[in-house]
Amino acid sequence: MVSFKTFLLTLVLYMLQGAGTSLIKLNNNGYEDVVIAINPDLPEDENLIQEIQNIVTEASTYLYQATEKRFYFKGVSILIPKTWKTKPDYQKPKLEIYDNADIFIEVPNPPGYNVPRTDQIRECGKMGERIHLTPDIILNKMVKEYGPPGKILVHEWAHLRWGVFEEYNEEEPFYKLKSSSLECSDAITGTNKVNVCSGGSCSIRSCRTDPNTGKFQKECLFIPDRGQTEKASIMFMQSIDSVVEFCRKENHNKDAPNAQNRKCNLRSTWEVIQDSEDYKTSTPMTAAQPPKPSFSLKQIGERILCLVLDKSGSMSGDRLNRLKQASKLFLLQIIEKGSWVGMITFDSAATIQSDLVQIETDDQRNTLITKLPGIASGGTSICSGLRAAFTAIRKKFSTDGAEIVLLTDGEDSTIRTCFEEVRQSGAIIHTVALGPSADRALEELSKLTGGKRTTPTDNAQNNGLIDAFSALSSGNGMITQRSIQLESKGATLKDGEWMNGTVIIDNTIGNDTLFLVTWTANQPQISVSDPSGKIYSNFSVDTNSKMAYLQIPDTAKDGIWTYSLKSSAQTLTMTVTSRAANPSVPPITVDAKMNENNSSFPSPVIAYAEVRQGSLPIIGANVTALIESADGTTVTLDLLDNGAGADAYKNDGVYSRYFTAYKTDGRYSLKVRALGGTNTQKSRPQVNGALYVPGWVENGEIKMNPPKPEISEDEIQGNNLSFSRTSLGGSFILTNIPSGPIPDIFPPNQIIDLEANIEDNHINLTWTAPGDNYDEGQAQYYIIRMMNTSDFIPNDANSKEVFMFEPVDLTIENGTTVFFAIKAVDKANLTSPISNIAQASLYVPEVPAGVSISTIVLSVVGAVAGICIIAGVTLCILNKNKR
């Protein structure tokens, strides 16, 4: 039996992990519960499983040495597809599911695109989302291009675990005149060449200078020497054999225009790692080598799920009816065919309404629907409901990896008495906390078990309870098999008013499409029409549950569908769901989340929405976040993919925004709507991952690698990608919010996209405007300490700023490079963090004899990247060869 003290420690460790669903924890220097998932689309290959274990073992030793014997891989689970053959040594997963996997081994998309990468949507020092590797990486087929797979994994692990960024910049590899941007050390040697390929043959020539910038042209490549002695840096070129260290403060290049400098305030990778909780809570080990990792092979099986539904007295009336509406939608549409489903109801005691039934026919779904509770009475015993679910499941299966959907609106002082039973069960608990009085310990249950957490309110118009159940598709199912929500909208109408709307069925979905209407008083008039004008009115009506639904046969016609509802005075909702039209074509999906599940004022709160089709980002969409507080009040935020403010990268398919319009402590819920239109298109994935090496210099001979794979225009297919989606991002809790008016303590967000260039005798600066409060509102003025710019009035947040001026007391001559940074100031005199460092150079191709080239640095409010700590308009002349 595990002691209660040990259990509480485990719970605290899980609660500290943040908003992500990762199970990783650090235990005595070793990373445990790392989950690696093999994509079900990959053909069965036992060698792949063995090689995964080999590279993790190799990476563990490399990581151990690179972190001064602080960290290694201790325990790793490998998820094996359900479609692969079953073997005696394959275990059943517990909390490990595809949705919370840390590392995906996936099919390259498009074929041959074997680019290792890590999804990062949050700020510096925050954990990333997931690592993507392909079988060719695992099977040592890309060593020349990226280095040994164990070293690749450590590079990606630094992105994932510690939130560091790239120390190279493929868009601007040569950021100084006729020189390369070696990040951490000039001791890395090589040559700069252009590889020209035509008609199946290639030739190598010297790099040429761009006549406008004086820098090497874009096609110029840095080709490293195969033999090196330099030890840094892993986040620059881990592919070099001698590289075994992260870049440190002593050798970090603050001038380089890379993501690490832009996003981490010019700190080195090792400085960011030292600021992590991992580093602060660990001490170096003494052994020369780390212990070997342990591996668990776990094969995905059939989905096993039990509904545990509260029917206590507080659920009477509208709440019980809404429970039946949401549960009926789940049983009819969301739960996948072949799943095992049971049902428990509870008040002060629990009853097994249905043992597990495998869903194969509509009759089985309808039989389960008849078991939904009809009367609400009694007290609330959550643990009784959970124990009954364990009993029902164990009649046929182990509870390991089984799912429980727990819906309750009540408080229960005894809920924590079964936490240890829950932990030992290995079951995943999804919690639905209905209304303001639902027990505060529910979130602890979902966090402890890796489940989803939702908090629908009593505001029926917001459709929160139906959204919560719509979000319960399998975390292990193929994306082409999951139910996808296209519409979720409600309205409170006066007598005789209409609720009209449109839904776009795009060509990636259309199978198993369902329109669901609910009402609070009387059945409305309902009409749905497809893009050809055909009208559907044959809804199945359930007057007792106050709902009606229409199932579209076969594949729904793609295009704009319209719906019209006319009603007496009451509240109506419309929900539309569908599935993929083609099992081999991934549908467009939207995944929403907050940066943290629990935030304390005044910590920044950020909403995110990731819009993709498979691995390809969808850019140019109209994405809106709806954030609902416990009292049903909703705040609307336009999320942006502009690479400014809260958004990490421009055009990466992740739309982001700060949220500051909260008023009280409590639970909040996130829902996102995404709409594609004229300017919407697929894009190439943002690559935050190991640097591709174009070739090597071996014994004086240049040996080129195959050209780096690129995604062609055929895969992107132009603009006008029309679609509609809604997605529930779960719930989060805010605490320590002051009563009364919120004080103005939020500064403008950091500017991270400052750019500069010299045109004639003028300097042109551009950047995205920050706001008064992070990325909302309008800042008061900017400080560019080269002249008084208080008269330059900032635009609204997220507007593009352009500032052109002729510098005073500065002669711009050939070879001059000027560095700039900027801060914004709001009306409360709060200043943003210092921006990224931008540089502008003047280059004239014909340089008269005797003209020297110097680098000029302008100070900006104290320290500009630590280059110059001075005030006023002062110039610092640096050695022209200094990097």
N, C-alpha and C positions, 0 to 999 in steps of 0.2 A: 504494500500500500504506500503510495506517495504521500509524504507529509504535507500538511496544509501550508506550511511555510514554503516548501518547494513549489507547490502549486501556485501560490501567489506570485512567487518570483517568475515562474513561467508565464503567468498571465501578464505581468508588468512588461516582460520582454516583448510579448506580442503586441501590447498596446502602444509601445514606443516605436513600432515599425513605420508608422505614417499611413498615408492614404492608399498605398499600393497593396496588392493582395499577396505579395511575396511572403513566403514562410521562412525565409532565411533568418537565422540568428547566429550570433557569435558566442561560442562556448569555449572558454579556455584557449583562446587564440585560433580556434578552428571554426570554419563556417559549416554549419549544419543545415539540414533541410533545404539544400539547393536542389531545385527541380529542373531537370532537362527533359524536354518533350520531343519525341520524334513525330513529325507530321504524318498523319494517316495516309496521305497521298504518296508517300515514299514506298517503293517496293521493298518487300521483306529482305533484310540483309543482316545476318548474325554478325558479320564482320564489323558492321557499323556500330553495333552495341559494344563490341570489344574495343574498337578504336576510340569511342567516346570515353571509356574508362582509362585508356592509355593517355589521352591528351589531358584529362583532368589530373591524373597522377603527375604527368610532366609539368603541367601548369602549377600544381601545388608547390613543387620544389622551386620553381622559378619565382612564384609569388612570395614564398618564404624568404628567399634571398633578397628580393627587391625591396621588401618591407622591413629589412633588418631583423629577420626572424620573428616577426610579430604575427603574421597571418598565414594560414594554409587552408586547403579544402579538407574537411573532416568527414562529412556525411552527405552523400549525393543520391538522389532518387532519379531513375531513368524511367520515364513513362513510355510504354510500348503500345502501339496502336492495337485497338480491338481486332482489327482485320488480320493481324499477324498470328501465326500459330501459337497456341497455348503450350507452355512448358512447365514442368514441375517446380523449377526455381523461380518462376514469376509469381510475385505476391499481388495481393489486391491493394490498390491505393487506399490511403486514408484521406487525408486532407489535400493530397496532391491532385490537381486537375490541370487540364491544358490552360485554362484561363489564368491560373496563377503561376505558370511555369516561368522560370527565370531565363532559360536558354531554349530557343527553338531550333531544332534541326529541320530545315524546310526545303521544299523544292525550289530551285532557283527560278525566279520569275523576272524577266523572260529566261528561257533556257540559256545556260552559260553565264548568267549573271551571278557569279560566285563572290559577292562582295560582303565581307563580314561587317556587321553594323550593330549599333545599340540605339534603341529608341530613347531619346532624352527630351522631355517636355518641360522640365522644371529648372529652377535656377541652380547656380553653382553650389556644390556641396550637398545637393539633394539627390536621393537615389533615383536612378533611371527606371525605365519600364521593363525592358527585356532585351536580350541579346539574340541576334539572328546569325546562324551559321548554316552552311550547306554541306551535303555529304562530301563534296570534293575537298572542302576545307578539312573536314574530319579525317578523310582518307589520305591525307598527305599529298594531294594532287596540286596544291597551290603554294607549295613551299617557296618556289623561286619568286612568286609574285608578292607574297605576304609574310613569308617566314614560317618557322615551325608552328603547327597549330596550337601547341601549349603556350607559346609566347603571344599568339593572336588572342587566345582566351584571356590572358592576364591583361592585355591592352583593353579588351572589351569589359573585363571585370572592373577595371578602374572607372570606366564610364558608368557602369551600372551601379556599383556599390557606393562609390565616393563622389559621384557627380562632377568629375573633371571632364575637360573637353580637349579637342584636338590641339596639338602644338604645331600643326602645319596648316597651310591654306592653299588648296589646289587652285582657287580662283586667282590668287596673287602670290605665287611661289617666289617671284623675284621682286621684292618690294623696294629694293634699293637699286641705284643706278648700276647696271651691269654686274649684279651680284645676286646670290641666292639667299633665301631666308632660312638658313639653318637655325633651328629653334634654340637648342640648349647648348651647343658647343660647336665652335669652329673647327674642332679637331676631326669631325667627320669629313672625310675626303671623297672626292669624286670629280666628275666632269659634267659640263652642260652641253647637251647636244640636241639635235632635232632628228627624229626618226620619220623619214618620208616614205610612205607606202603607196604603191600604185600598181594595179594589174597583177597582184599576187606577189610582187617583189618589193623589198624595202632597201633604203639606203640611208646612211647616217651623214649628216652635215653639221657644221658649226652653227651655233645660235646667232641670230641676227638681232640688232637693236631696233626697237620701235622708234621711229623718227619723232614721234610726238611725246614720248615719255622718257626716253633714254634707258628704259629697262628692256630686258630680253623679251622678245615676242612670246605670245601665249603658248605657242607650240613647243617652246624650249623646255627640255626636261633635265632634271638633275639626276645623274646616273652615279650611284655610289660605288666606291671601290669595294670589292668583295672582302678583302682583308682590312680590318679596322682594329683599333685599340681603344677607342672611345667607349665609355660605359653608359652614357646617357644620350638619348632619352627614350623610354619605353613608349611614351605617347607621341613621339615623333617617328622613329623608325625602329620598331621592335624587330624588324626583319633582319637587322644586322647582328651577326653572331656575338659580337663583343658587347652589345647593348644589354645591360642587366639592371639598370637603375632608372628611377624616376627623376625628372628634372627637379633641382633644388633651388633655393633662393640664391645660392652663390653663383650658379651658372645659368640662371633663367634669363632669357632674352625678352625684356619688356617692350622692345621696339616692334617685335613681330606682330603683324596684323592678323592674328589667329583667334580662334574661338576661346581658347584658354585665357588669353589676355582680356578679350572683350567682356567675357562673362564672369570672370573671377577676380576682377579688379587688379589685374597685373600680377596676381600671385602665381607662384610655381605650382606644379602638380603636387609636389611633396608637402608644400605648405597647406594646401587644401586637405590632403589626407591627414595631416597632423591636427587639423581642426575638427576632424570627424569624431563621432562618439566611439567608433571602433578603436581609434588610436588612443583616445583619452582614457578608455576603460581597459586597456591592455598593457602588458609589459613584455619585453622581448623574452623569448625562450632561449635556452642555452644549448640545445642539441644542434649538431651540425646539419642534420636533415630533419624535416618534419615527419610525423607519423604518416603512414600510407592512408589515403582516403578509403572509406568504406562505401560500398555501392549496394543499392537495393533496386532490383528490377521489378517494376510494377506495371501490370497490364490493365488497361482500361476495360471495363466490363459493361454490362447493361446498367442503365440508369435505374436507381432504386430511390423512391421518394415517398415521403409520408406527409400529408397535410395535417397539421395540428392546429385546430381552430377553436378560438375562444367563443363560448356561448353563454358567458356569465351575464348577470342582470344588466350590467352597464352596456352590453352589446345590443340591447333591445332597440326596436324601431328601425330608423334609417341605417344604422351601422350594420345590423344583421342583414338587411336587404342588400347593402353594398358588398358585404362579404360574399353573399350568394352570387351576385353579378360577377365579381372578380374571379371567384373560384370556378364558376361555370365557364367563363372564358378560358381559364387556365386548362380545365379538363377537356374542353372542346378543341382548343386550338394550339395552346402553347406546349403542353407536354408531348414529347415525341413518341411516335409509334414504336412499340417494342419496349417501352419503359414499364417498370413495375411501380404501381401507385397504391397507397393505402390511405386511410382517413381516420383521424382521431378527433373527437370533440371533447371539450373539458369546461367545467366550471370549478366547483370546489373538489370535484373528482373527475376522472377521465373515463371515456368509453371508446372502445375500438368499434367504429362504425363500419369499417371495411378492412379486412386483411389485404395484403398485397395482391393486386390483380395486374396481370400483364396486359397492356393496352394494345390490342390487335384490331378491334372493330369499334364502330360507332356505338354499338349496343353496350359494350363495356364502359365506354365513356359516359353514356347516359345513365347507366346503372349507378355509377359513382355519384353522378349529379343528384340522384334521388336521396343520397345519404347526407346531403348538406343539412345543417341544423335549421329547424323551423321555428324554434322557440328559444328565447334567451332568459336565463334565470340563474340564481345562485352566485357563489363567490368565485374567486380566481385562484387556481392552483396550477401554475405553469409547470412545475416539476412533475406533477401528476400526468400532464399531457405528454411531456417528453418521455417519461418512463413507459407510458403506454405505447408510444411510438417505437421505442427500443424493443418492447415485447413483440409488437406486430412484425417488425422487420426480422427479428431473430427466429421467427417461425420458419423462415425460408432461407435467410441469408445472414452473413455477418453484418454488423453495423458499420464496419470499416468502409468509409467512402460513401455511405448512404446519406441521402439529403433529407432534412426535415425543414418544412416551411412552417414557421411558428408565427401565427397571427394573434395578437392580443391587444386590448385597449386598457388593461387594468394594471394596478400595482399589486405586487406580491412580495411580502417581506421575507418569504422563504426561498426565493428564486436561487439565491447563491448556494443553498444547501445541496443542489445537484450539479454544481459546476464541475466537480471532480468526476462524477459519473459521465457527464457529457464529454469531458476531455478523454477519458479512458475508452469511451465508445468508439472514437475515431469517426464519428458522424459529423457532417457539415450542417450547421444550423443557419438558415436564412431567416432573419427576423423582420416582421412587419409590425411596427409600433403604430397603432392606429389612435389618433387623437392625442391631446396634451397630457393625459394622465398615464399613458403606457409606461411600464416600469423602466427606469433608467439603466437597469442592468442588462437590458436586451442587447444593447450595442456591445457589451462585453462578451456575450454569448457568441455573436456573429464574428467578432474579432478573434476570439479564442479558437474558433473552428474554421476560419477562412470563409465564412458565409457572407452573403450580401445583406445589407442593412437598408431598410426603407422606412420612411415615417410619413405616411399619408395623413392628411388632416381631415377634419369634418366638413371641409368646403367641397361639396360634391362637384361643383363646377370645374374644379381643377383636375378631376378624374384620377386622383392620386392612388386610390386602392387598385383600380384596374391597371394603372401603370406599373404598380409594384408587382403584380402577378404576371404582367406581360414581360417583365424583365427577367423572368425565371427560366429562360431557356437553358438547356444543358451547357455547363462549362466544359464538357468534353466532346460535345457533338460537332460534327462537321458544320462549318458555317453555312453550307448550302442546304443543310437540313433544319436549321434553326428558324423559328418564327421571328419576323422582323416587323417592328411597329412603324407604320407609315404616318399615322395621324392619331392625335389624342387631343381633343378639344372639347370645351364645354361652354355653355352660356345659360344665364338666367333670363328667361324671356317674360315679357308681359303678354297678356291675353291676345292671341291672334298674330303674334310676331313670328318671324322666320329665323331659323339658323341655317345659313347657307355656307358652303365651302367647296373646295376642290382638293383632290388628292392626285398626285402624279404616280402612275404605275410605269416605272422605267423598264427597259428590256432586260435588266438583270434579275427581276423578280416577276411574280405573277401567279405562281402556283399556290394553291390552298389559300386564296385571298378571302378575307372575311371582313364584313362591315358590321359593327356592333353599336346599337343605340340603347341608351338607358334614360330613364325619366324618373321624376320624383312624385308625380301625381297621376296624370292620365296619359294614355298612349297617344303620341303625336302622329301627324301625317308624315309618312316617310317616303322619299323618292330618291333613287340613285340611278345615274345614267353613265354609260361608258363613252369613250371618245367618239364612237360612231353615232351617238344619240339614242342608243337603245336604252329603254327605261326598265329598271328592275324594281319591283314592288312586292315580290313574294317573300317577305321576311318571315322567319319563324318567330312567333311571339310567345313570351312567357309573362303573362299578366301578373302572376304572383310575385315574380322577381323584378317586375317592371323593366323588362329588357326585350329587345328583338335583335335578331342577327340574320345576315344574308351571306351565304357561302357561294362564291362565284365558281361555277364549274370549270374544269380543265384549267387552262392558263389564261388569266385575265388579259384583255387587250391592253397593250401599252399605249400610254398617252394620258390626257387629263380626264379624270373622272369627277363628276359633280354630285353633290348631295344637297337635299333641301328638306328641312324639318319644319313643320308648322305646328304650333302648340298653344295650349292654354298657358296661363301664368305658372311657370315651374322651371326647374333646372333640367337641361338636357346635356348629354355627352355623346360624342361620336368617336369611336376607336376603329382603326383600320389596320389589319395585319396581313402579312403575306410571307411567302417563302421563295427561294431562288427558282428562277425559271429553268435553269440548266444546271445539272449536278456538276458539270465541269467548269462552270463560269462563276466565280465568286460574286455575290451581290455587293452593292454599295452598303457600307455599314457606318454607323455613328456610335462611338463609345464616349460617354461623358464621365467626368470625375472632378473632384476637388483636389487641391494640393494637399490637404490634410483632412482626416476624419474628425479631429478634435483640435480646435484652435482657441487660443486665449488672447483677448484683446491686449495690445494692438498688433499682434502678429498678422502679416499679410494673408489674405484669403483670396485664392485664385480659382476660377472655374476654367475647365478645359473640355474640349470636344475634339476627338480624333475622327476625321472623315476619310475613309479609304475604300478602294475596291481591291481586295487582296492586299498586296504589298504596295500598291500605287496610291499616293496621296491624291485627294480630290481638293483642288484649289479653286478659289473664286466663288465659293458657295456663300449663301446668306445664312449665317448660323446665329441663333439666338438662345440665350440661357434664361430660363424661368426659375427663379429662386424663391421658394415658398417658405415662410416662417410658420411657426406652430399655430398662429392664429389664423392662417389661411391667406395672409397678405402676400402678394407676389411682386417681386422686383424683376424687371426685364433688363438684360444686358446683351448688347451686340458683341459677340465674340469675334476676334480679329486674328488673321494669319499674316501679320505684317512685320514680324520680326522685331517688334518694339514693345515697350512696356512689359507686360507679363508674358508675351509671346517669345519663345526661345528662338525660333527660326522662321524666316519668311518663306511662305509657299511650301511648307512641309506637311500640309493637311491637318495640322493641329491648330485649332482656334482657341484663343485664350483671352482672359480679362480679369483684372482685379475686381473684387467685390467689397465695397465699403458701406453700402446702404443698409446696414443692419441696425436694429434699434434695441433689441433685448437679448438676454441670454436664452439659450434653448436649442431645440432641434430645428434644422433647416433641411430642405429637400431641393435637389437639383434636377431639372428636366431640360433637355435641349431639343430644339427644332432646327433642322437643316433643310434648306431648299436650294436645289440646283437650277441654273438658268442660263442665260445667254453667255455669260463670261465664265462659266464653270467648266473645268476640264480635269482630266487626269494629268499627273505630273510625275517626274522622276523622283524616287525616294531621296530624302535628305540623308546623306551618308555621314554618320558619326562613328567612324570605325577605323580599322587599321589602314595605313597608307599603302596604296598599290605602288610597287617598285617597277619602273618601266624596263629596267635592265641592270646589269652589273658590269663593272670593269674587273676583269680577271686576267692577271699577268699582263696588263697593258692592253688587253683586247676587250672591246665592248661587245657584250653578248646581250642582245635585246630579248625581253620577254614578249609574249603576244600582246597586242594592244589591249588596254583596259576595256572591258566590256561596257557598252553603253546601251541605254534603253532607247530604241528608235522611235521616230515619230509615229510609226504604225501602232505601237503599243499605247500611245497617248491619245491619238485620234481626235485632235482639235477641240474646239469649244462646244458650247450648247449642250452640256450634259444635264438634262432635266431630271429631277427626282425630288421626292419628299420623304423625310424620315423624322421620327421622334425617338428619343432615347432617355431613359431614366438614369441619372448619375448617382443614385443612392442618397443617403442622408449624411449630415455632418452636424457637429455640436459646437456652438460658440459660447464662451464663458468670459466673465470679468468685463462685460460691456458696461460702461458707466450708465447710471440712470440719468434721465434728462437728455439734453442735447449732447451729441457726440463731440468731444473737443477736436479741434483741427490739428491733428498731430501727424497726418499722413503727408509726406513730402511728394514732390513730383518724382515720377519714376526715373531711373537711370537711362540716359540716352546711350544706346549701344550701336547705333548705325550712323554715327557721324562720318561724313566723307568730305574730302577737301581736294581742290585742284586749282592750279594757277592758270589764268587766262589773261594774256598780255601782262599788264601791271596790276591786275586785280586777283584777289583770292576769293574763290567761291566755296562756301560751306553749305552742305545740305544735311538734314537729319529729320527724324520723325518727332513731332512735338510731343512732349510729355503733358500731363495734366496738372491740375491743382492738387488733387489727391491721387497719387500714382498716375493712372492713365485715364482719369476722368476729370472733365472740366478744362480749365485754362490756367496755365502758369502765369505768374505776374511779369517776370522778365528773365533774361539770360545773363550769365556772366561769362564773357570771353575776355580774360584779362590781357587784352592787347589794346583795347580802347573801351570807352564807356558805351555799353550796349543797352542801357536801361531804357532807351527810347525805342528799342526794337521790341514791339509788342508781340508776345507769342500767339500763335494760332491755337485753335481748339486742339485738345488732345487727339493724337493719331493723324493730324494733318501733316503734310510734307512742308518743312521749312526750307527756305532758300535765302541765304545771306551772302551778298557779294559786296566787297569793300576793297578799297585801295589802302594798303598798310602805310602808316605814318612812321617816319624814322627808320624805314627798312628798305634797302635797295635790293630788289629781286634781280639777281643776276644768274647767268647760266650755271647750273649745278646746285642751285639753292634748294634745300629741302626744309620745309617748315612743318613742325608738328603742332597739332591743335587738340584741345579738349574743351569741354563745355559743361556748365552746370545750369540748372534751371532753379528759379526761386519762386515760391508761391506767395500769396497775399499774407500768410502768417509768418513770412520770412524763413520758411523751411526750405532747405536746399536739397536737391537731388544728389545722389552719389556722383562722383566724377565720371564723365563719359569714357567711352573708348578713345584711344589716341588715333587721330587721323593725321595723315601727312600728305603734303602736296609738294611736288618737285617741278622746277623749271629746267627744261632741257632744250638746248639749241644744238642741232647736229654738228654744225661747224663751230668749234670752239677755238677762238684765237689763242695763239701761244701765250703762255704766261698767266692765263686765268686760272685761279685756284677754285677748287670745289670744297665748300664747307657746308656743314649741317647746322641749321639754326633752330633752336628750340624756344618757343614762346611759353612763358609761365602762365598758368591758369589757376587762380585762386589757390595759393599755397603750392602744393606739389602737383606737377603734371607727370604722372607715372614715375614719380621719384627721380625724374631726370633733372629737374630744376626747382629748388625750394626757395623761391624769391617772391617778392611782391612788386607790383607795378609793371611797366613796360620795359622789360629787360631781355637782352638776348644772350644766350649762352653759346659760345663757339666750341663745338666738339671736334675731336680728332676725326678726320674724314674717313678713316678706315675702321673706326669703332662700330661694332654691331650692337 
